[in-house]
Amino acid sequence: MNIKFGTDGWRAIIAKDYTFENLKRVALATGKYFREHPNLKNGICIGYDTRFMSKRFANYVADVFSAMGIRTFLSDTFVPTPAVSMYVKKNNLAGGVMITASHNPPTYNGFKVKADYGGSAHPEQVAEIEKQLDKVDAQKVIEKNASLIEHIDIKAFYANALKAELDLDAIRRTKFKIGHHAMFGAGQGIVRELLGEQVSEYHCSINPTFDGINPEPIPNYLQDYFPVFKSERLDVAILNDGDADRIGMIDEHGNYVDAHKIFAVMLKYLVEEKKMNGEVARTYALTQVIDKLCHKYSLKCHNLPIGFKHVSKLMTTNNILMGGEESGGIGVTAHLPERDGIYIGLLVLEIMSKREKTLGELVQELYDEFGFFTYDRIDAHLSEAEKQRAIERASKGTFKEIAGCKVTHFENLDGYKYFFEGGWLLIRPSGTEPVLRLYCEADSEEKVKNALAFAQSLAKES
């Protein structure tokens, strides 16, 4: 099998391509890469999520590393991906591995590589690991060295770090009624542990089927929670994906608040209230409001391809204040050069408490200044022929009108992006799933709906 790393690690269907044999190849290749690292004497850590077999897969990777003579710290329970990143960074390890498929369907599992700085491995680093895949001897019998494997409480380490970085007392004083929807994922229990009885938990239990949905905090997969939010009369909710590196929220009116608005609310607070400075890194599908805020504050804004690995790289090489992507991944460099859905959710609660405003009021401030903006994304599950047909049509850059609005310009940094009067439409294949992703932002919900319908029509035969 040709193993290929996507936008954030290797992912595959369990028992089809995600097998112990293939996992062994990936672990051996990763171990060979890290054996050249100057921090190798400090070791590598491994975490895992709540997916089917994740614990066993993590144990197996630890066995492989120990057989290679690598000191390995193995989490004693499931943990969020950013907890692994934090443990790597604060303990000066060579790197880390997280067994997770993040937001992918329950049939998937994956393998994320974390670098010594506490973030996703750079594309160049991943390329070096991929080069090793065909050089390793996957037939060689693994003889683990149990003395090199140490079970550690990464979750407690992470929770203690959050306590030190955030003003949890300020959040408690507001007496917000807070919901935490963990989507059966690895972030469950942590928000409640930090804020106590103030938090009402939902789907904070182990269910590797995720009730048949993708554990991704977007409206499509939250329909059962909206009535619960209203019936419990909650003020705000934090929504995390399967490995808790992504964030979505719900405001006091029961409205979903996406990463675009969360990012903008945070940037506004960090610059205006915290007087922080630096550059901003944003992926290609994030709201144009970020560009407007950067212009207002005279901050350099980097427009990057899809995938947080591009953001994470810049967070380690430039003076980046914060970075983010449309799919819910947001990072603040002072915390980690990494997405962290729990930290971001708690930071928004802190902003609400410090500014004495609800989440809905913070979003309204954005509308008051920049006008109404809304966003949606469709994951089109198409045949290969349909996908190629849509890509071919989109790639030409010849559309003159979309959703009844004149096209103003076309870009192809990553996928095919059409800017039209009042919004933009992006069409690109997924880097982790066999789908065509269709993204749209506009100044009205009708424009978004019509633009996405137009994008879906491109796959149809003429």
ROZA-527214 format. One record per residue (C-alpha): residue in three letters; x, y, z. Coordinates in steps of 0.2 Angstrom, whole numbers. Layout:
N
@type=ALA&X=X&Y=Y&Z=Z
...
// end
This chain:
462
@type=MET&X=0&Y=0&Z=0
@type=ASN&X=6&Y=18&Z=-4
@type=ILE&X=4&Y=27&Z=13
@type=LYS&X=2&Y=45&Z=11
@type=PHE&X=1&Y=59&Z=24
@type=GLY&X=-13&Y=72&Z=21
@type=THR&X=-16&Y=89&Z=28
@type=ASP&X=-12&Y=83&Z=45
@type=GLY&X=-5&Y=66&Z=46
@type=TRP&X=-9&Y=49&Z=39
@type=ARG&X=-27&Y=43&Z=40
@type=ALA&X=-35&Y=27&Z=34
@type=ILE&X=-50&Y=15&Z=36
@type=ILE&X=-48&Y=3&Z=51
@type=ALA&X=-44&Y=-15&Z=46
@type=LYS&X=-44&Y=-10&Z=27
@type=ASP&X=-28&Y=1&Z=26
@type=TYR&X=-26&Y=6&Z=44
@type=THR&X=-19&Y=-11&Z=50
@type=PHE&X=-5&Y=-16&Z=62
@type=GLU&X=6&Y=-20&Z=47
@type=ASN&X=4&Y=-2&Z=40
@type=LEU&X=5&Y=6&Z=57
@type=LYS&X=22&Y=-3&Z=60
@type=ARG&X=29&Y=4&Z=44
@type=VAL&X=23&Y=22&Z=49
@type=ALA&X=30&Y=20&Z=66
@type=LEU&X=47&Y=13&Z=60
@type=ALA&X=48&Y=27&Z=48
@type=THR&X=44&Y=40&Z=61
@type=GLY&X=56&Y=33&Z=74
@type=LYS&X=70&Y=33&Z=61
@type=TYR&X=66&Y=51&Z=58
@type=PHE&X=67&Y=56&Z=76
@type=ARG&X=82&Y=46&Z=80
@type=GLU&X=92&Y=60&Z=71
@type=HIS&X=85&Y=73&Z=83
@type=PRO&X=96&Y=81&Z=96
@type=ASN&X=83&Y=79&Z=109
@type=LEU&X=80&Y=61&Z=107
@type=LYS&X=88&Y=57&Z=124
@type=ASN&X=73&Y=66&Z=132
@type=GLY&X=61&Y=54&Z=122
@type=ILE&X=45&Y=54&Z=112
@type=CYS&X=28&Y=54&Z=119
@type=ILE&X=12&Y=46&Z=112
@type=GLY&X=-6&Y=50&Z=115
@type=TYR&X=-22&Y=43&Z=108
@type=ASP&X=-41&Y=47&Z=107
@type=THR&X=-57&Y=38&Z=110
@type=ARG&X=-59&Y=29&Z=94
@type=PHE&X=-60&Y=11&Z=91
@type=MET&X=-43&Y=2&Z=95
@type=SER&X=-34&Y=19&Z=98
@type=LYS&X=-27&Y=13&Z=114
@type=ARG&X=-20&Y=-3&Z=107
@type=PHE&X=-13&Y=6&Z=92
@type=ALA&X=-4&Y=18&Z=103
@type=ASN&X=3&Y=3&Z=114
@type=TYR&X=9&Y=-5&Z=98
@type=VAL&X=18&Y=11&Z=92
@type=ALA&X=26&Y=12&Z=109
@type=ASP&X=32&Y=-6&Z=107
@type=VAL&X=40&Y=-1&Z=90
@type=PHE&X=49&Y=14&Z=97
@type=SER&X=55&Y=5&Z=112
@type=ALA&X=62&Y=-9&Z=101
@type=MET&X=71&Y=5&Z=92
@type=GLY&X=79&Y=10&Z=108
@type=ILE&X=69&Y=26&Z=110
@type=ARG&X=63&Y=31&Z=127
@type=THR&X=44&Y=33&Z=126
@type=PHE&X=31&Y=42&Z=137
@type=LEU&X=14&Y=34&Z=134
@type=SER&X=-2&Y=42&Z=140
@type=ASP&X=-11&Y=32&Z=153
@type=THR&X=-28&Y=37&Z=146
@type=PHE&X=-35&Y=46&Z=131
@type=VAL&X=-30&Y=64&Z=129
@type=PRO&X=-33&Y=79&Z=117
@type=THR&X=-20&Y=81&Z=103
@type=PRO&X=-15&Y=98&Z=110
@type=ALA&X=-11&Y=90&Z=127
@type=VAL&X=2&Y=79&Z=117
@type=SER&X=9&Y=94&Z=109
@type=MET&X=11&Y=103&Z=125
@type=TYR&X=19&Y=89&Z=134
@type=VAL&X=32&Y=88&Z=120
@type=LYS&X=36&Y=107&Z=120
@type=LYS&X=37&Y=109&Z=139
@type=ASN&X=48&Y=93&Z=142
@type=ASN&X=60&Y=97&Z=127
@type=LEU&X=56&Y=80&Z=119
@type=ALA&X=61&Y=75&Z=101
@type=GLY&X=43&Y=75&Z=96
@type=GLY&X=26&Y=66&Z=98
@type=VAL&X=13&Y=55&Z=90
@type=MET&X=-5&Y=56&Z=92
@type=ILE&X=-16&Y=41&Z=87
@type=THR&X=-32&Y=50&Z=80
@type=ALA&X=-42&Y=53&Z=65
@type=SER&X=-48&Y=69&Z=72
@type=HIS&X=-65&Y=73&Z=65
@type=ASN&X=-66&Y=59&Z=52
@type=PRO&X=-79&Y=46&Z=51
@type=PRO&X=-79&Y=33&Z=65
@type=THR&X=-72&Y=20&Z=53
@type=TYR&X=-56&Y=29&Z=52
@type=ASN&X=-40&Y=31&Z=63
@type=GLY&X=-24&Y=41&Z=60
@type=PHE&X=-7&Y=45&Z=65
@type=LYS&X=-2&Y=63&Z=68
@type=VAL&X=16&Y=68&Z=71
@type=LYS&X=21&Y=82&Z=83
@type=ALA&X=37&Y=91&Z=82
@type=ASP&X=48&Y=97&Z=96
@type=TYR&X=41&Y=115&Z=96
@type=GLY&X=24&Y=108&Z=101
@type=GLY&X=14&Y=109&Z=84
@type=SER&X=11&Y=99&Z=68
@type=ALA&X=26&Y=93&Z=59
@type=HIS&X=31&Y=105&Z=45
@type=PRO&X=28&Y=98&Z=27
@type=GLU&X=46&Y=96&Z=25
@type=GLN&X=48&Y=85&Z=41
@type=VAL&X=33&Y=75&Z=35
@type=ALA&X=41&Y=72&Z=18
@type=GLU&X=57&Y=66&Z=27
@type=ILE&X=46&Y=53&Z=36
@type=GLU&X=37&Y=48&Z=20
@type=LYS&X=55&Y=45&Z=12
@type=GLN&X=58&Y=32&Z=25
@type=LEU&X=42&Y=22&Z=22
@type=ASP&X=50&Y=11&Z=9
@type=LYS&X=66&Y=9&Z=17
@type=VAL&X=60&Y=1&Z=33
@type=ASP&X=59&Y=-18&Z=36
@type=ALA&X=41&Y=-20&Z=41
@type=GLN&X=44&Y=-39&Z=41
@type=LYS&X=56&Y=-38&Z=56
@type=VAL&X=50&Y=-45&Z=72
@type=ILE&X=47&Y=-32&Z=85
@type=GLU&X=55&Y=-35&Z=102
@type=LYS&X=49&Y=-22&Z=113
@type=ASN&X=59&Y=-15&Z=128
@type=ALA&X=47&Y=-12&Z=142
@type=SER&X=60&Y=-3&Z=152
@type=LEU&X=59&Y=11&Z=139
@type=ILE&X=41&Y=14&Z=140
@type=GLU&X=34&Y=25&Z=154
@type=HIS&X=15&Y=28&Z=157
@type=ILE&X=12&Y=46&Z=161
@type=ASP&X=-3&Y=57&Z=165
@type=ILE&X=-3&Y=69&Z=150
@type=LYS&X=-21&Y=74&Z=154
@type=ALA&X=-17&Y=81&Z=171
@type=PHE&X=-1&Y=89&Z=164
@type=TYR&X=-12&Y=98&Z=151
@type=ALA&X=-26&Y=103&Z=163
@type=ASN&X=-13&Y=111&Z=175
@type=ALA&X=-5&Y=121&Z=161
@type=LEU&X=-23&Y=128&Z=157
@type=LYS&X=-25&Y=133&Z=175
@type=ALA&X=-9&Y=143&Z=174
@type=GLU&X=-13&Y=152&Z=158
@type=LEU&X=-31&Y=156&Z=159
@type=ASP&X=-41&Y=167&Z=172
@type=LEU&X=-53&Y=153&Z=177
@type=ASP&X=-58&Y=163&Z=192
@type=ALA&X=-65&Y=177&Z=181
@type=ILE&X=-75&Y=164&Z=172
@type=ARG&X=-82&Y=157&Z=188
@type=ARG&X=-87&Y=174&Z=195
@type=THR&X=-98&Y=177&Z=180
@type=LYS&X=-109&Y=161&Z=184
@type=PHE&X=-111&Y=157&Z=166
@type=LYS&X=-121&Y=141&Z=163
@type=ILE&X=-109&Y=133&Z=151
@type=GLY&X=-111&Y=118&Z=140
@type=HIS&X=-97&Y=106&Z=134
@type=HIS&X=-101&Y=95&Z=120
@type=ALA&X=-86&Y=83&Z=118
@type=MET&X=-94&Y=73&Z=103
@type=PHE&X=-88&Y=57&Z=113
@type=GLY&X=-71&Y=63&Z=110
@type=ALA&X=-54&Y=65&Z=119
@type=GLY&X=-58&Y=82&Z=127
@type=GLN&X=-72&Y=75&Z=138
@type=GLY&X=-71&Y=79&Z=156
@type=ILE&X=-58&Y=93&Z=156
@type=VAL&X=-69&Y=108&Z=155
@type=ARG&X=-79&Y=101&Z=169
@type=GLU&X=-64&Y=98&Z=179
@type=LEU&X=-58&Y=116&Z=177
@type=LEU&X=-74&Y=125&Z=180
@type=GLY&X=-84&Y=113&Z=191
@type=GLU&X=-103&Y=112&Z=192
@type=GLN&X=-105&Y=127&Z=181
@type=VAL&X=-102&Y=115&Z=166
@type=SER&X=-116&Y=104&Z=159
@type=GLU&X=-108&Y=90&Z=149
@type=TYR&X=-115&Y=82&Z=133
@type=HIS&X=-109&Y=66&Z=125
@type=CYS&X=-95&Y=65&Z=137
@type=SER&X=-94&Y=46&Z=137
@type=ILE&X=-85&Y=33&Z=127
@type=ASN&X=-94&Y=28&Z=110
@type=PRO&X=-82&Y=24&Z=96
@type=THR&X=-96&Y=24&Z=84
@type=PHE&X=-99&Y=43&Z=88
@type=ASP&X=-118&Y=39&Z=86
@type=GLY&X=-115&Y=37&Z=68
@type=ILE&X=-109&Y=54&Z=64
@type=ASN&X=-92&Y=63&Z=61
@type=PRO&X=-86&Y=70&Z=77
@type=GLU&X=-84&Y=88&Z=70
@type=PRO&X=-92&Y=103&Z=78
@type=ILE&X=-102&Y=110&Z=64
@type=PRO&X=-121&Y=112&Z=63
@type=ASN&X=-123&Y=96&Z=52
@type=TYR&X=-118&Y=85&Z=67
@type=LEU&X=-125&Y=95&Z=81
@type=GLN&X=-144&Y=94&Z=78
@type=ASP&X=-147&Y=84&Z=93
@type=TYR&X=-139&Y=96&Z=104
@type=PHE&X=-147&Y=112&Z=100
@type=PRO&X=-164&Y=107&Z=109
@type=VAL&X=-154&Y=101&Z=124
@type=PHE&X=-145&Y=118&Z=124
@type=LYS&X=-161&Y=127&Z=125
@type=SER&X=-170&Y=116&Z=137
@type=GLU&X=-155&Y=118&Z=149
@type=ARG&X=-156&Y=137&Z=147
@type=LEU&X=-137&Y=137&Z=144
@type=ASP&X=-128&Y=154&Z=141
@type=VAL&X=-114&Y=147&Z=130
@type=ALA&X=-107&Y=131&Z=124
@type=ILE&X=-90&Y=124&Z=119
@type=LEU&X=-90&Y=111&Z=105
@type=ASN&X=-75&Y=101&Z=102
@type=ASP&X=-71&Y=88&Z=89
@type=GLY&X=-64&Y=70&Z=91
@type=ASP&X=-47&Y=75&Z=97
@type=ALA&X=-52&Y=92&Z=104
@type=ASP&X=-41&Y=102&Z=93
@type=ARG&X=-55&Y=111&Z=84
@type=ILE&X=-68&Y=123&Z=91
@type=GLY&X=-86&Y=128&Z=88
@type=MET&X=-98&Y=137&Z=100
@type=ILE&X=-116&Y=141&Z=103
@type=ASP&X=-121&Y=158&Z=109
@type=GLU&X=-135&Y=163&Z=122
@type=HIS&X=-148&Y=163&Z=108
@type=GLY&X=-144&Y=145&Z=103
@type=ASN&X=-135&Y=151&Z=87
@type=TYR&X=-120&Y=142&Z=81
@type=VAL&X=-104&Y=152&Z=81
@type=ASP&X=-91&Y=146&Z=69
@type=ALA&X=-72&Y=148&Z=69
@type=HIS&X=-72&Y=163&Z=58
@type=LYS&X=-81&Y=173&Z=71
@type=ILE&X=-72&Y=166&Z=85
@type=PHE&X=-55&Y=170&Z=77
@type=ALA&X=-61&Y=188&Z=74
@type=VAL&X=-68&Y=190&Z=92
@type=MET&X=-51&Y=184&Z=99
@type=LEU&X=-40&Y=194&Z=87
@type=LYS&X=-50&Y=210&Z=92
@type=TYR&X=-48&Y=206&Z=111
@type=LEU&X=-29&Y=202&Z=110
@type=VAL&X=-25&Y=217&Z=101
@type=GLU&X=-37&Y=230&Z=108
@type=GLU&X=-38&Y=224&Z=126
@type=LYS&X=-22&Y=214&Z=129
@type=LYS&X=-11&Y=226&Z=118
@type=MET&X=-3&Y=211&Z=110
@type=ASN&X=5&Y=213&Z=93
@type=GLY&X=12&Y=202&Z=79
@type=GLU&X=8&Y=194&Z=62
@type=VAL&X=-8&Y=184&Z=58
@type=ALA&X=-8&Y=167&Z=49
@type=ARG&X=-24&Y=162&Z=41
@type=THR&X=-28&Y=148&Z=29
@type=TYR&X=-37&Y=151&Z=12
@type=ALA&X=-54&Y=147&Z=18
@type=LEU&X=-55&Y=158&Z=33
@type=THR&X=-66&Y=174&Z=33
@type=GLN&X=-61&Y=190&Z=24
@type=VAL&X=-65&Y=199&Z=40
@type=ILE&X=-48&Y=194&Z=47
@type=ASP&X=-40&Y=204&Z=32
@type=LYS&X=-50&Y=219&Z=37
@type=LEU&X=-45&Y=218&Z=55
@type=CYS&X=-27&Y=216&Z=51
@type=HIS&X=-28&Y=231&Z=40
@type=LYS&X=-36&Y=241&Z=54
@type=TYR&X=-22&Y=236&Z=66
@type=SER&X=-8&Y=237&Z=54
@type=LEU&X=-4&Y=218&Z=56
@type=LYS&X=4&Y=208&Z=42
@type=CYS&X=-8&Y=194&Z=37
@type=HIS&X=-2&Y=178&Z=29
@type=ASN&X=-14&Y=169&Z=17
@type=LEU&X=-9&Y=151&Z=17
@type=PRO&X=-15&Y=134&Z=9
@type=ILE&X=-27&Y=123&Z=18
@type=GLY&X=-20&Y=113&Z=32
@type=PHE&X=-15&Y=119&Z=49
@type=LYS&X=3&Y=112&Z=46
@type=HIS&X=6&Y=128&Z=36
@type=VAL&X=0&Y=139&Z=50
@type=SER&X=10&Y=129&Z=63
@type=LYS&X=26&Y=131&Z=52
@type=LEU&X=24&Y=150&Z=51
@type=MET&X=20&Y=151&Z=70
@type=THR&X=38&Y=143&Z=73
@type=THR&X=47&Y=155&Z=60
@type=ASN&X=38&Y=171&Z=61
@type=ASN&X=32&Y=183&Z=75
@type=ILE&X=14&Y=176&Z=73
@type=LEU&X=1&Y=182&Z=86
@type=MET&X=-12&Y=169&Z=81
@type=GLY&X=-16&Y=158&Z=67
@type=GLY&X=-32&Y=148&Z=61
@type=GLU&X=-42&Y=139&Z=48
@type=GLU&X=-60&Y=139&Z=44
@type=SER&X=-63&Y=121&Z=50
@type=GLY&X=-61&Y=126&Z=69
@type=GLY&X=-43&Y=125&Z=71
@type=ILE&X=-36&Y=141&Z=80
@type=GLY&X=-20&Y=143&Z=89
@type=VAL&X=-12&Y=157&Z=99
@type=THR&X=7&Y=156&Z=98
@type=ALA&X=10&Y=162&Z=116
@type=HIS&X=0&Y=146&Z=121
@type=LEU&X=6&Y=133&Z=108
@type=PRO&X=10&Y=134&Z=89
@type=GLU&X=-5&Y=122&Z=88
@type=ARG&X=-24&Y=121&Z=87
@type=ASP&X=-32&Y=119&Z=104
@type=GLY&X=-51&Y=118&Z=105
@type=ILE&X=-52&Y=118&Z=124
@type=TYR&X=-40&Y=132&Z=127
@type=ILE&X=-48&Y=143&Z=113
@type=GLY&X=-66&Y=139&Z=120
@type=LEU&X=-60&Y=144&Z=138
@type=LEU&X=-51&Y=159&Z=132
@type=VAL&X=-68&Y=165&Z=123
@type=LEU&X=-76&Y=163&Z=140
@type=GLU&X=-63&Y=173&Z=148
@type=ILE&X=-65&Y=187&Z=135
@type=MET&X=-84&Y=186&Z=139
@type=SER&X=-81&Y=188&Z=157
@type=LYS&X=-67&Y=202&Z=155
@type=ARG&X=-78&Y=212&Z=143
@type=GLU&X=-94&Y=208&Z=152
@type=LYS&X=-103&Y=204&Z=136
@type=THR&X=-111&Y=188&Z=130
@type=LEU&X=-104&Y=179&Z=115
@type=GLY&X=-119&Y=185&Z=104
@type=GLU&X=-115&Y=203&Z=109
@type=LEU&X=-96&Y=200&Z=104
@type=VAL&X=-102&Y=194&Z=87
@type=GLN&X=-114&Y=208&Z=85
@type=GLU&X=-99&Y=220&Z=87
@type=LEU&X=-91&Y=212&Z=72
@type=TYR&X=-107&Y=215&Z=62
@type=ASP&X=-109&Y=233&Z=67
@type=GLU&X=-91&Y=236&Z=61
@type=PHE&X=-89&Y=225&Z=46
@type=GLY&X=-107&Y=221&Z=41
@type=PHE&X=-116&Y=205&Z=42
@type=PHE&X=-106&Y=189&Z=36
@type=THR&X=-111&Y=171&Z=36
@type=TYR&X=-102&Y=155&Z=30
@type=ASP&X=-106&Y=137&Z=26
@type=ARG&X=-97&Y=122&Z=19
@type=ILE&X=-103&Y=107&Z=10
@type=ASP&X=-93&Y=90&Z=9
@type=ALA&X=-99&Y=83&Z=-8
@type=HIS&X=-97&Y=64&Z=-8
@type=LEU&X=-94&Y=61&Z=-27
@type=SER&X=-88&Y=48&Z=-38
@type=GLU&X=-71&Y=50&Z=-45
@type=ALA&X=-78&Y=55&Z=-62
@type=GLU&X=-90&Y=68&Z=-54
@type=LYS&X=-76&Y=75&Z=-44
@type=GLN&X=-64&Y=77&Z=-58
@type=ARG&X=-78&Y=85&Z=-69
@type=ALA&X=-81&Y=98&Z=-55
@type=ILE&X=-63&Y=101&Z=-53
@type=GLU&X=-60&Y=103&Z=-72
@type=ARG&X=-74&Y=116&Z=-74
@type=ALA&X=-69&Y=126&Z=-58
@type=SER&X=-50&Y=126&Z=-63
@type=LYS&X=-53&Y=136&Z=-78
@type=GLY&X=-57&Y=152&Z=-69
@type=THR&X=-69&Y=157&Z=-82
@type=PHE&X=-86&Y=160&Z=-72
@type=LYS&X=-92&Y=177&Z=-75
@type=GLU&X=-106&Y=176&Z=-62
@type=ILE&X=-110&Y=166&Z=-46
@type=ALA&X=-126&Y=166&Z=-36
@type=GLY&X=-132&Y=180&Z=-47
@type=CYS&X=-117&Y=191&Z=-43
@type=LYS&X=-103&Y=197&Z=-54
@type=VAL&X=-87&Y=188&Z=-52
@type=THR&X=-73&Y=200&Z=-48
@type=HIS&X=-57&Y=189&Z=-48
@type=PHE&X=-51&Y=172&Z=-47
@type=GLU&X=-37&Y=164&Z=-37
@type=ASN&X=-29&Y=146&Z=-36
@type=LEU&X=-18&Y=146&Z=-21
@type=ASP&X=-26&Y=130&Z=-15
@type=GLY&X=-41&Y=124&Z=-25
@type=TYR&X=-51&Y=137&Z=-35
@type=LYS&X=-57&Y=152&Z=-27
@type=TYR&X=-70&Y=164&Z=-35
@type=PHE&X=-73&Y=181&Z=-27
@type=PHE&X=-90&Y=189&Z=-32
@type=GLU&X=-99&Y=204&Z=-26
@type=GLY&X=-103&Y=201&Z=-8
@type=GLY&X=-93&Y=185&Z=-5
@type=TRP&X=-82&Y=171&Z=-11
@type=LEU&X=-83&Y=153&Z=-16
@type=LEU&X=-69&Y=140&Z=-14
@type=ILE&X=-69&Y=123&Z=-23
@type=ARG&X=-55&Y=110&Z=-18
@type=PRO&X=-53&Y=91&Z=-15
@type=SER&X=-50&Y=86&Z=3
@type=GLY&X=-33&Y=81&Z=9
@type=THR&X=-40&Y=68&Z=22
@type=GLU&X=-56&Y=61&Z=14
@type=PRO&X=-63&Y=56&Z=-3
@type=VAL&X=-74&Y=71&Z=-5
@type=LEU&X=-74&Y=88&Z=-14
@type=ARG&X=-75&Y=102&Z=-1
@type=LEU&X=-86&Y=117&Z=-6
@type=TYR&X=-84&Y=133&Z=5
@type=CYS&X=-93&Y=150&Z=4
@type=GLU&X=-94&Y=166&Z=13
@type=ALA&X=-106&Y=180&Z=9
@type=ASP&X=-115&Y=195&Z=16
@type=SER&X=-132&Y=185&Z=15
@type=GLU&X=-137&Y=167&Z=19
@type=GLU&X=-146&Y=167&Z=2
@type=LYS&X=-130&Y=171&Z=-8
@type=VAL&X=-121&Y=157&Z=2
@type=LYS&X=-135&Y=144&Z=-2
@type=ASN&X=-135&Y=149&Z=-20
@type=ALA&X=-117&Y=149&Z=-23
@type=LEU&X=-115&Y=131&Z=-15
@type=ALA&X=-129&Y=125&Z=-26
@type=PHE&X=-119&Y=132&Z=-41
@type=ALA&X=-104&Y=123&Z=-35
@type=GLN&X=-113&Y=106&Z=-33
@type=SER&X=-120&Y=108&Z=-50
@type=LEU&X=-102&Y=107&Z=-58
@type=ALA&X=-101&Y=89&Z=-55
@type=LYS&X=-116&Y=85&Z=-65
@type=GLU&X=-115&Y=80&Z=-83
@type=SER&X=-119&Y=93&Z=-96
// end
